[in-house]
Amino acid sequence: MIIDEARFRPWMEALRRHVTPDSVVLDIGCGAGILSLLACQFGARRVFAVEPDASIEVAKLCSSNNPGAHRIEWIRDLSTEIQLPEPADIVVGDLHGTMPFHAENIASMVDARKRHLKPGGQLLPKRDLLYAAPASAPMETKNLETPWRCNKIGLDLTAALPHVVNTWWRAKPQRVSADQLLGTPAHWGTVDYTGDAIRSLDGELDWTIEHDGRVDGLYVWFDGVVDDDLGFSNSPLNPELVYGRAFFPLISPITVVSGDTMSTKLAVRRMQDDWIYRWDTTITSAMGQEKASFRQSTFQMMPGQMDALRKSESRYLPTLTEDGQIERAILEQMDGTHALADIATDVMQRFPAKFPNFDQTLATVAKLSRRHG
Protein backbone atom coordinates (compact mmCIF):
# COMPACT_ATOMS: atom_id res chain seq x y z
CA MET A 1 0.00 0.00 0.00
CA ILE A 2 2.82 2.40 0.84
CA ILE A 3 4.61 1.69 -2.44
CA ASP A 4 1.42 2.39 -4.43
CA GLU A 5 1.56 6.11 -3.71
CA ALA A 6 -1.31 7.15 -5.99
CA ARG A 7 -3.58 4.86 -3.99
CA PHE A 8 -2.02 5.47 -0.57
CA ARG A 9 -1.68 9.25 -0.41
CA PRO A 10 -5.44 10.07 -0.44
CA TRP A 11 -6.00 7.77 2.55
CA MET A 12 -3.08 9.30 4.42
CA GLU A 13 -4.19 12.87 3.72
CA ALA A 14 -7.78 12.10 4.71
CA LEU A 15 -6.62 10.75 8.06
CA ARG A 16 -4.31 13.73 8.56
CA ARG A 17 -7.28 16.01 7.84
CA HIS A 18 -9.71 14.44 10.31
CA VAL A 19 -7.71 12.87 13.17
CA THR A 20 -7.51 14.94 16.36
CA PRO A 21 -6.16 14.12 19.85
CA ASP A 22 -9.71 13.13 20.87
CA SER A 23 -10.37 10.87 17.88
CA VAL A 24 -11.36 7.23 18.11
CA VAL A 25 -10.57 5.48 14.81
CA LEU A 26 -11.87 2.16 13.50
CA ASP A 27 -9.70 0.60 10.77
CA ILE A 28 -11.63 -2.17 9.00
CA GLY A 29 -9.56 -4.77 7.20
CA CYS A 30 -6.40 -3.28 8.67
CA GLY A 31 -4.07 -5.82 7.05
CA ALA A 32 -0.50 -4.92 8.04
CA GLY A 33 -1.85 -1.98 10.06
CA ILE A 34 -0.61 0.93 7.95
CA LEU A 35 -3.67 3.15 8.38
CA SER A 36 -3.91 2.29 12.08
CA LEU A 37 -0.29 3.27 12.64
CA LEU A 38 -0.83 6.50 10.72
CA ALA A 39 -3.87 7.34 12.84
CA CYS A 40 -1.67 7.00 15.92
CA GLN A 41 1.04 9.09 14.29
CA PHE A 42 -1.51 11.84 13.67
CA GLY A 43 -2.52 11.75 17.35
CA ALA A 44 -5.63 9.55 17.62
CA ARG A 45 -6.61 8.79 21.23
CA ARG A 46 -7.63 5.22 20.45
CA VAL A 47 -7.59 2.95 17.40
CA PHE A 48 -9.49 -0.28 16.84
CA ALA A 49 -7.69 -2.30 14.15
CA VAL A 50 -9.90 -5.11 12.84
CA GLU A 51 -8.74 -7.90 10.52
CA PRO A 52 -10.08 -11.47 10.26
CA ASP A 53 -6.96 -13.15 8.86
CA ALA A 54 -3.39 -13.78 9.98
CA SER A 55 -2.00 -10.56 8.49
CA ILE A 56 -3.01 -8.88 11.75
CA GLU A 57 -0.13 -10.73 13.41
CA VAL A 58 2.25 -8.95 11.02
CA ALA A 59 0.57 -5.69 11.96
CA LYS A 60 1.24 -6.33 15.64
CA LEU A 61 4.91 -6.93 14.90
CA CYS A 62 5.12 -3.71 12.86
CA SER A 63 3.53 -1.74 15.68
CA SER A 64 6.31 -2.55 18.15
CA ASN A 65 8.69 0.03 16.65
CA ASN A 66 6.18 2.84 16.13
CA PRO A 67 5.54 5.45 18.84
CA GLY A 68 1.94 5.64 20.01
CA ALA A 69 1.03 2.17 18.74
CA HIS A 70 0.12 1.14 22.29
CA ARG A 71 -3.13 3.01 21.65
CA ILE A 72 -4.14 0.38 19.08
CA GLU A 73 -6.45 -2.45 20.09
CA TRP A 74 -5.99 -5.34 17.66
CA ILE A 75 -9.14 -7.38 16.97
CA ARG A 76 -8.94 -10.53 14.85
CA ASP A 77 -12.52 -10.79 13.64
CA LEU A 78 -14.98 -9.42 11.12
CA SER A 79 -16.16 -5.88 11.80
CA THR A 80 -19.73 -7.09 11.30
CA GLU A 81 -19.34 -9.55 14.19
CA ILE A 82 -17.95 -7.27 16.89
CA GLN A 83 -19.18 -4.68 19.35
CA LEU A 84 -16.80 -1.83 20.18
CA PRO A 85 -16.46 -0.50 23.73
CA GLU A 86 -17.04 3.00 22.36
CA PRO A 87 -18.14 4.39 18.99
CA ALA A 88 -15.62 5.71 16.48
CA ASP A 89 -15.21 9.28 15.28
CA ILE A 90 -13.63 7.99 12.07
CA VAL A 91 -14.18 4.71 10.23
CA VAL A 92 -11.66 3.90 7.53
CA GLY A 93 -11.75 0.80 5.33
CA ASP A 94 -9.85 0.08 2.14
CA LEU A 95 -11.66 -3.15 1.29
CA HIS A 96 -11.73 -2.82 -2.49
CA GLY A 97 -10.74 -5.51 -4.90
CA THR A 98 -10.37 -4.82 -8.60
CA MET A 99 -13.87 -3.39 -8.27
CA PRO A 100 -15.93 -2.23 -5.27
CA PHE A 101 -18.05 -5.39 -5.57
CA HIS A 102 -15.51 -7.41 -3.63
CA ALA A 103 -16.57 -9.93 -1.00
CA GLU A 104 -18.42 -8.02 1.78
CA ASN A 105 -16.81 -4.61 1.11
CA ILE A 106 -20.03 -2.65 0.67
CA ALA A 107 -22.02 -4.36 3.41
CA SER A 108 -19.12 -4.06 5.88
CA MET A 109 -18.71 -0.32 5.34
CA VAL A 110 -22.44 0.36 5.61
CA ASP A 111 -22.69 -1.80 8.74
CA ALA A 112 -19.75 0.09 10.30
CA ARG A 113 -21.41 3.42 9.55
CA LYS A 114 -24.63 2.33 11.18
CA ARG A 115 -23.26 0.46 14.22
CA HIS A 116 -19.75 1.75 14.94
CA LEU A 117 -19.64 5.39 13.79
CA LYS A 118 -20.69 8.33 15.96
CA PRO A 119 -23.42 10.58 14.50
CA GLY A 120 -21.65 13.18 12.40
CA GLY A 121 -18.47 11.08 12.25
CA GLN A 122 -16.29 10.59 9.19
CA LEU A 123 -16.65 7.53 6.95
CA LEU A 124 -13.72 6.93 4.60
CA PRO A 125 -14.18 6.27 1.70
CA LYS A 126 -17.29 8.22 0.70
CA ARG A 127 -18.14 6.67 -2.66
CA ASP A 128 -16.86 4.91 -5.78
CA LEU A 129 -17.86 5.99 -9.30
CA LEU A 130 -17.77 3.21 -11.88
CA TYR A 131 -16.97 3.64 -15.58
CA ALA A 132 -16.69 1.48 -18.68
CA ALA A 133 -15.45 1.91 -22.24
CA PRO A 134 -15.23 -0.33 -25.32
CA ALA A 135 -11.64 -1.17 -26.16
CA SER A 136 -9.35 -2.61 -28.76
CA ALA A 137 -7.32 -4.89 -26.52
CA PRO A 138 -5.96 -7.98 -28.29
CA MET A 139 -3.42 -8.43 -25.50
CA GLU A 140 -6.36 -9.05 -23.13
CA THR A 141 -8.12 -11.66 -25.27
CA LYS A 142 -4.95 -13.53 -26.18
CA ASN A 143 -5.70 -15.94 -23.36
CA LEU A 144 -8.98 -16.82 -25.12
CA GLU A 145 -7.23 -17.58 -28.41
CA THR A 146 -4.57 -19.72 -26.75
CA PRO A 147 -5.20 -22.39 -25.64
CA TRP A 148 -9.00 -22.45 -26.08
CA ARG A 149 -9.32 -21.69 -29.80
CA CYS A 150 -5.94 -23.03 -30.87
CA ASN A 151 -2.94 -24.58 -29.18
CA LYS A 152 0.39 -26.09 -30.12
CA ILE A 153 -0.51 -29.64 -29.15
CA GLY A 154 -3.54 -29.88 -31.41
CA LEU A 155 -6.26 -30.41 -28.80
CA ASP A 156 -9.78 -29.14 -29.48
CA LEU A 157 -10.77 -27.20 -26.36
CA THR A 158 -13.46 -25.06 -27.98
CA ALA A 159 -16.24 -26.76 -26.00
CA ALA A 160 -15.07 -24.81 -22.96
CA LEU A 161 -15.34 -21.42 -24.69
CA PRO A 162 -18.98 -20.73 -23.69
CA HIS A 163 -17.79 -20.82 -20.09
CA VAL A 164 -14.43 -19.11 -20.57
CA VAL A 165 -15.87 -16.05 -22.33
CA ASN A 166 -18.40 -15.54 -19.54
CA THR A 167 -15.90 -14.27 -17.03
CA TRP A 168 -14.06 -11.02 -16.46
CA TRP A 169 -10.50 -10.77 -15.25
CA ARG A 170 -7.92 -8.37 -13.91
CA ALA A 171 -6.50 -6.61 -16.95
CA LYS A 172 -2.87 -6.57 -17.95
CA PRO A 173 -0.80 -4.08 -15.91
CA GLN A 174 0.40 -2.08 -18.92
CA ARG A 175 -1.04 1.39 -19.30
CA VAL A 176 -3.55 1.62 -22.17
CA SER A 177 -3.19 4.31 -24.82
CA ALA A 178 -6.15 6.66 -25.37
CA ASP A 179 -6.74 5.43 -28.92
CA GLN A 180 -7.37 1.90 -27.63
CA LEU A 181 -10.60 3.18 -26.08
CA LEU A 182 -13.01 3.30 -29.00
CA GLY A 183 -15.64 5.35 -27.19
CA THR A 184 -15.85 7.96 -24.45
CA PRO A 185 -15.92 6.38 -20.96
CA ALA A 186 -19.50 6.04 -19.72
CA HIS A 187 -20.63 6.27 -16.09
CA TRP A 188 -22.03 2.90 -15.05
CA GLY A 189 -23.15 3.91 -11.55
CA THR A 190 -22.05 4.92 -8.06
CA VAL A 191 -21.49 2.96 -4.86
CA ASP A 192 -22.39 5.40 -2.06
CA TYR A 193 -21.11 4.19 1.31
CA THR A 194 -23.11 6.89 3.10
CA GLY A 195 -26.38 5.29 1.93
CA ASP A 196 -27.92 1.84 2.23
CA ALA A 197 -25.93 -1.24 1.22
CA ILE A 198 -26.63 -1.97 -2.43
CA ARG A 199 -26.99 -5.52 -3.67
CA SER A 200 -27.27 -4.69 -7.36
CA LEU A 201 -26.29 -2.12 -9.95
CA ASP A 202 -27.79 -1.81 -13.43
CA GLY A 203 -26.79 0.48 -16.23
CA GLU A 204 -27.37 0.78 -19.97
CA LEU A 205 -24.25 2.27 -21.50
CA ASP A 206 -24.20 3.68 -25.02
CA TRP A 207 -21.25 4.69 -27.14
CA THR A 208 -20.66 6.07 -30.60
CA ILE A 209 -17.47 4.49 -31.95
CA GLU A 210 -14.98 7.31 -32.43
CA HIS A 211 -12.46 5.64 -34.73
CA ASP A 212 -12.00 2.46 -36.72
CA GLY A 213 -10.76 -0.61 -34.90
CA ARG A 214 -11.69 -3.93 -33.37
CA VAL A 215 -13.77 -4.18 -30.19
CA ASP A 216 -12.44 -6.95 -27.96
CA GLY A 217 -14.38 -6.06 -24.84
CA LEU A 218 -14.85 -3.48 -22.12
CA TYR A 219 -12.46 -1.97 -19.61
CA VAL A 220 -14.30 -1.33 -16.35
CA TRP A 221 -12.84 0.70 -13.47
CA PHE A 222 -13.72 2.97 -10.58
CA ASP A 223 -12.76 6.41 -9.34
CA GLY A 224 -12.57 6.20 -5.56
CA VAL A 225 -13.57 9.25 -3.51
CA VAL A 226 -11.86 8.78 -0.16
CA ASP A 227 -12.85 12.23 1.07
CA ASP A 228 -13.85 15.54 -0.47
CA ASP A 229 -11.25 16.35 -3.18
CA LEU A 230 -9.15 13.30 -2.21
CA GLY A 231 -9.27 10.20 -4.38
CA PHE A 232 -7.70 7.90 -6.93
CA SER A 233 -8.61 6.09 -10.16
CA ASN A 234 -7.72 2.66 -11.51
CA SER A 235 -8.55 3.78 -15.06
CA PRO A 236 -6.65 1.82 -17.74
CA LEU A 237 -5.31 5.18 -18.96
CA ASN A 238 -3.39 5.55 -15.67
CA PRO A 239 -0.44 3.57 -14.30
CA GLU A 240 -1.80 0.46 -12.61
CA LEU A 241 -2.77 0.67 -8.93
CA VAL A 242 -2.66 -2.24 -6.52
CA TYR A 243 -6.35 -2.80 -7.32
CA GLY A 244 -5.73 -3.40 -11.03
CA ARG A 245 -8.63 -2.82 -13.44
CA ALA A 246 -11.22 -5.15 -14.94
CA PHE A 247 -11.67 -6.42 -18.48
CA PHE A 248 -14.94 -7.91 -19.73
CA PRO A 249 -14.44 -9.72 -23.07
CA LEU A 250 -16.90 -10.01 -25.91
CA ILE A 251 -17.68 -13.54 -27.07
CA SER A 252 -15.71 -12.72 -30.21
CA PRO A 253 -13.96 -9.56 -31.45
CA ILE A 254 -15.98 -7.31 -33.78
CA THR A 255 -14.56 -4.95 -36.40
CA VAL A 256 -16.08 -1.46 -36.11
CA VAL A 257 -15.78 1.85 -37.92
CA SER A 258 -16.27 5.41 -36.80
CA GLY A 259 -19.98 6.15 -36.43
CA ASP A 260 -21.02 2.64 -35.39
CA THR A 261 -22.84 2.42 -32.07
CA MET A 262 -22.39 0.03 -29.19
CA SER A 263 -24.81 -0.52 -26.32
CA THR A 264 -24.10 -2.67 -23.26
CA LYS A 265 -26.49 -3.50 -20.45
CA LEU A 266 -24.05 -3.91 -17.59
CA ALA A 267 -25.33 -5.30 -14.31
CA VAL A 268 -24.12 -6.89 -11.09
CA ARG A 269 -26.18 -8.75 -8.49
CA ARG A 270 -25.39 -10.16 -5.08
CA MET A 271 -26.37 -13.83 -5.18
CA GLN A 272 -25.84 -15.84 -2.01
CA ASP A 273 -22.17 -15.21 -1.15
CA ASP A 274 -21.01 -14.07 -4.58
CA TRP A 275 -21.39 -11.20 -7.06
CA ILE A 276 -22.85 -12.19 -10.44
CA TYR A 277 -22.12 -9.96 -13.45
CA ARG A 278 -24.04 -9.65 -16.72
CA TRP A 279 -23.03 -7.74 -19.82
CA ASP A 280 -25.33 -7.87 -22.87
CA THR A 281 -23.94 -6.05 -25.88
CA THR A 282 -25.32 -4.95 -29.24
CA ILE A 283 -23.19 -3.34 -31.95
CA THR A 284 -24.94 -1.53 -34.79
CA SER A 285 -23.62 0.13 -37.93
CA ALA A 286 -24.19 3.82 -38.63
CA MET A 287 -26.84 2.67 -41.16
CA GLY A 288 -28.76 0.84 -38.42
CA GLN A 289 -27.72 -2.72 -39.29
CA GLU A 290 -26.92 -5.02 -36.39
CA LYS A 291 -23.33 -6.23 -36.51
CA ALA A 292 -23.32 -8.37 -33.39
CA SER A 293 -25.35 -9.21 -30.32
CA PHE A 294 -23.96 -11.02 -27.27
CA ARG A 295 -25.40 -12.09 -23.93
CA GLN A 296 -22.81 -12.86 -21.28
CA SER A 297 -22.88 -13.56 -17.57
CA THR A 298 -20.51 -14.91 -14.94
CA PHE A 299 -23.36 -17.20 -13.94
CA GLN A 300 -22.43 -19.21 -17.05
CA MET A 301 -18.74 -19.18 -16.18
CA MET A 302 -18.49 -22.61 -14.59
CA PRO A 303 -20.44 -25.82 -15.16
CA GLY A 304 -22.46 -26.80 -12.11
CA GLN A 305 -23.53 -23.26 -11.18
CA MET A 306 -27.20 -24.19 -11.53
CA ASP A 307 -26.79 -27.10 -9.12
CA ALA A 308 -25.12 -24.80 -6.59
CA LEU A 309 -27.96 -22.30 -6.94
CA ARG A 310 -30.53 -25.06 -6.47
CA LYS A 311 -28.84 -26.07 -3.22
CA SER A 312 -29.04 -22.49 -1.98
CA GLU A 313 -32.80 -22.10 -2.36
CA SER A 314 -34.78 -21.66 0.86
CA ARG A 315 -36.98 -24.71 0.12
CA TYR A 316 -34.10 -27.09 -0.62
CA LEU A 317 -33.94 -30.11 1.74
CA PRO A 318 -30.25 -30.86 2.30
CA THR A 319 -28.69 -34.11 3.48
CA LEU A 320 -25.10 -34.41 4.63
CA THR A 321 -22.56 -35.88 2.27
CA GLU A 322 -19.91 -38.22 3.64
CA ASP A 323 -17.55 -35.26 4.01
CA GLY A 324 -20.24 -33.46 5.97
CA GLN A 325 -20.72 -36.48 8.22
CA ILE A 326 -16.97 -36.59 8.86
CA GLU A 327 -16.85 -32.91 9.83
CA ARG A 328 -19.83 -33.37 12.13
CA ALA A 329 -18.18 -36.36 13.80
CA ILE A 330 -15.03 -34.33 14.42
CA LEU A 331 -16.76 -31.15 15.61
CA GLU A 332 -19.07 -33.01 18.01
CA GLN A 333 -16.00 -34.27 19.86
CA MET A 334 -14.44 -30.81 20.23
CA ASP A 335 -16.01 -30.40 23.64
CA GLY A 336 -12.90 -29.88 25.75
CA THR A 337 -12.64 -33.53 26.80
CA HIS A 338 -11.13 -35.19 23.70
CA ALA A 339 -7.54 -34.74 22.49
CA LEU A 340 -7.00 -34.36 18.76
CA ALA A 341 -5.25 -37.73 18.63
CA ASP A 342 -8.27 -39.42 20.22
CA ILE A 343 -10.63 -37.73 17.76
CA ALA A 344 -8.42 -38.82 14.85
CA THR A 345 -8.41 -42.43 16.08
CA ASP A 346 -12.20 -42.44 16.36
CA VAL A 347 -12.63 -40.96 12.87
CA MET A 348 -10.30 -43.60 11.39
CA GLN A 349 -12.44 -46.34 12.91
CA ARG A 350 -15.69 -44.80 11.65
CA PHE A 351 -14.49 -43.90 8.16
CA PRO A 352 -11.68 -46.39 7.33
CA ALA A 353 -12.01 -46.05 3.55
CA LYS A 354 -11.58 -42.29 3.76
CA PHE A 355 -8.74 -42.28 6.30
CA PRO A 356 -6.24 -45.13 5.80
CA ASN A 357 -3.47 -43.62 7.96
CA PHE A 358 -3.22 -41.71 11.20
CA ASP A 359 -1.14 -38.74 10.01
CA GLN A 360 -3.65 -37.85 7.28
CA THR A 361 -6.53 -38.12 9.73
CA LEU A 362 -4.80 -36.01 12.38
CA ALA A 363 -4.07 -33.33 9.77
CA THR A 364 -7.80 -33.17 8.90
CA VAL A 365 -8.80 -32.95 12.56
CA ALA A 366 -6.16 -30.29 13.26
CA LYS A 367 -7.36 -28.20 10.33
CA LEU A 368 -10.88 -28.06 11.80
CA SER A 369 -9.39 -27.35 15.22
CA ARG A 370 -7.55 -24.32 13.87
CA ARG A 371 -10.73 -23.07 12.25
CA HIS A 372 -13.24 -23.77 15.02
CA GLY A 373 -11.39 -24.89 18.14
N, C-alpha and C positions, 0 to 999 in steps of 0.2 A: 504493500500500500504506500509506503514512504517513497519507494523508487518511482512509482507511477504518480508523478507530481501533479499532472493535470487533473487527476482524480482526487488526490489527497488534499491539495491546497484548499479547495472550497470547504471541506470538512473542518480543517484546522482553523481557517479564518472565521467560520461560523461559531465554533466553540470559543475562540478568542473574543468574539463580539458579545456573546451572551453569558459566559461564565463570570460569576462574581464570588467574593469570599463567602457568601451565604448560600451558594448554589448547591443543590443536590442533583447529581447527574445519573441517569440510567443509560448504560451502553449495552444495547441489545446485539447479540452476535459479536461479542467483543474480540473474538479470535485471539491474536497475540497481544491484545490490550493497548494498541496504539492510541486510540481515541480516549480511553480511560486514563492513560498516563498523561496525555495532553491536558485533559480536564483538570487533573491535579496540578500540572505545571502552571495552568492559568489561574489556580487558586480555589478550585471547588472545595467546599466543606466536606462533602461526602460523595463517593462514587460507587454505584452498584454496577459491577461488570458481569454480564450474564452470557454464558456460552454453554451449549449442551455437549460439545465434544471435547476431546483431549487437548485441543489447542490451548485451552484455558490454563493447562499446567505450564505451557511455555510462557504464557502471559505472567504467571506468578513468578517464574524465574526472572523474566525481564524486569519485573517491578522492583526487585531487590536492590538495584543500583540507581534507582530514580527517586530523588527527594520528593516527599509528600505522598508516595505510593501507599503508605500505611493507611491512608484515608480510603483506600479501595476495599470494598467487600466483594470477594470473588464468589460467584454463584454458578455452579455447574448444573444447569437446568434450562428448560425452555421458559422464555419470559411469560408465555401464556399460562404456565403452570405454577407461578410463584405469587406470593404476596409480599410486598415490600414493607419494612417497618415504618417508612414514611414516604409520602409521594415525592416525585421528582419535579424539579423546576425545568429540567431539560431532558428530553429523551432523544437519543441519537442512535441510529441504526442503519448501517450500510449493509443491507441484506440482499442487494441485487445479484442476479446472475447476468447472463448475457442480455436478458430483458427483465423488466420488473416482475413478470409473472414467473417467479422462481420460488419453488417450495411454498412456504407459508409467509413470505415476505410481507405481502399486503395485509393479511389478517393479523400478523404479529404487530405491525406498526399501529394499526387501528386499535387493536386490543390495548396496546401500551398507552395510547392517547386517552382511551376511555378509563382505564383502571389504574394507571401508574403516574399519570401526568397531572400536576396541579392545574386548576382552572387558570387560564391565562399564561400557562407555561409554553415553552418552545419545543416544537416537534421538528426534528431534523432527520430526513429531508421533508420538504413541503409537498412536492409533486414531481411526476415524471411525464414528459410529453413525448409521445411516440410518433415516429415518422416512417414512411416507406417510399421507395422509388424503384421503378423498373431499371434493370441494369444489363449491360453486356458484360458478362463475367465468365468467360470460358474456363478460367482457372478454378472457379468454384464448382463447375459441373464436370470437371475432369474425372472426379471420383465416381460419377455415374457412368461415364463412357468405359472406364477401366476400373474394375473388371467386369461390370455387369452387362455392358453391350458388346464388349470384345475383350479378349485377354490372350496372352501369349501361349497359353497351354491348350487353347482350342476348346474350352468347355463352354456350353451354352447355359448361361446364368440368367437369361432374360426373363424367366418366369418370376424372378424375385423383384423385377423392376417396379411393378405396381405398388409394392411395399416400400421400396427404397426411395422412390420419388415423392412419397408422402411423409417426408420428414424435413425439418429444417436443421441447420447446423451452424456452429460458430464459424464465421467466415475466416478466410485467410487473413493473416496479420498485416499484409501489405496495404499501404494506403491506396485508395482508389482514385483515379484521375476523374475530373469533373465530366469529361466527355464519355465516360463509361455509364453515367447515369443518363438514361434516355428520356427522362421526364423530370419535371420539377418535383422535389420531395413533397409528399402530401401528408397532412396531419391525420394520423389514424385515430388518436384519442388521447385522453389524459388520465393518469392514475393520481388521484388526489388523496393524500394520506390524512388530510384534515376532515375528510368526509367519511361516509360509511364504507366498509370493506366491499370492494366490487368482486363479483365472481364471474363477470363476463365483460367483454368489450367487442362491439361490432362497429364496423366502418365500411362504407363503400367509397373506394378511392378511384379517382378518374385522372387520367393523364392524356395529354396530347404529345405524341412522340416528337421530339425536337430535332433529331437528326437520324440519318440512316444507320442501321446496325442490326444486331441480333439480340433479342431479349432472351436471356437465360433464366431470369428469375427476379426476385425482389431482394434488395437490401432493406432490413428493418432495424431501427435503432431507437434510442431514447435520449432526450436532453434532460438531465437530472437537475432539478432546482433544489439545492440543499437549503438555501435561505434566500431572502430577497437579494437579488443581484449577485448571488454566488452559486455557481453550478458548473456543469461539465457536459460533454456530449461524446457518445461513442459512435458518431457518424462515420461512415466509411471514408469520408473525405478528410478525416483527421487521423493523426497517428493513433495506433491502436491503444486503448486503455486496457486495464486488467480485465474489464468486463468482456472485451471483444465486441463483435456485432453479429447480427443474425443474417443468414441467407436462406430464403425460401425459393427452391427451384421450381421451374415449370416442368411439366411432364416431358416436354421436348422443346428445344430452342425454336424460336420463331423469328424469321427475318422480317424486319419492319422498315418503313421509310418515313421520312418527315411528314407529319400530317395524319398518320394513323392514330387511332385512339386505343387506349388500354384501360379496362375497368377491372378492379379486383375487389371482391367482397372478402374482407379480412376480418376474422373473428377468433376469439379465444374464449373458452369456457372452462370453469373449474368442474371437474368430474371426479367424484370420489377424492382420491389423494393426488390427482394429477391435473395438469393443464392441457386441454385439447385444442389444437389450432385448426382452422379451416381457411383456405384461400382459394376462392373460385374466380377464375380469370377469363375474360373475353377480350380478344384483340380484333379490331375492326379497321378496315381500310378507310381512307379519306372519302371513298365513294360509297361507304356504307356496307361493304361486303365483309362478312365474318371470315377472318383468317384462322382463328383458333378459339377453342373453348375448352377449359380444363376445370375439373372439380377435384380438389385435393384436401386431404385432412390427415393429421397425425393419428387419428383413430384407425386409419387403414395401414399405419406404419408396420405393425407386427401382426402376423397370424396369431389367432387366439384371443384377440382383444374382445371379441364379442362374448366369448366364454367368460372372460374376467368380468365384463360388465354384468352378465347374467348372475354371476355369483355375488355381485354387490347390491342387487336389488333387495328392497326391504322385505319382499315376500319369499325370498329364496330360503329353502330349508337345508341348512348345511349339515354335513356329517364329517367327522374327523377322518382325515387320511391316516395312513400308518405313521407318517412323520408327525402329524398332529398328536396322535396317541402317544408317541415317544416323548414329545415335549411335555405333554400333560403328566406322564409318568415321572419325569424328572422334576418338574416344578412342584408337584404334590409332595415330594419328599424334601423340598427345601424349606423345612419348618424349624430349623435350628437344632435338630436332633440327629441328623444324618450327615456323615462326612461325604465328601464328593466321591471318594473311593468306594464307599458302601453303595451310593446311588448308582455308580457305574457298574458295579457287580450285579446289582439287581436288574438293571436295564439289559445287561448282556444275557441274563437268564431268561428275561421275558421276550427279548427280540434277538435271538441268536443268529438268524439269517442276516440281520442288518448290522450286527456288531460282532464280528468274529474275533476281535482281539481287544485286550483291555486298554491299551494306550489310545486307540481310536475312540473308544467309548468315553474314557475319561476326558479326552479333548472336547467331545461334544457336550458333556455335562459341565465342564469348566466354562465353555463359551456361554452357556445359558446362565451360569453363576455370575459371570462378569456383567451380563446384561440385566439380570433381575435380582441377583443375590445381595 
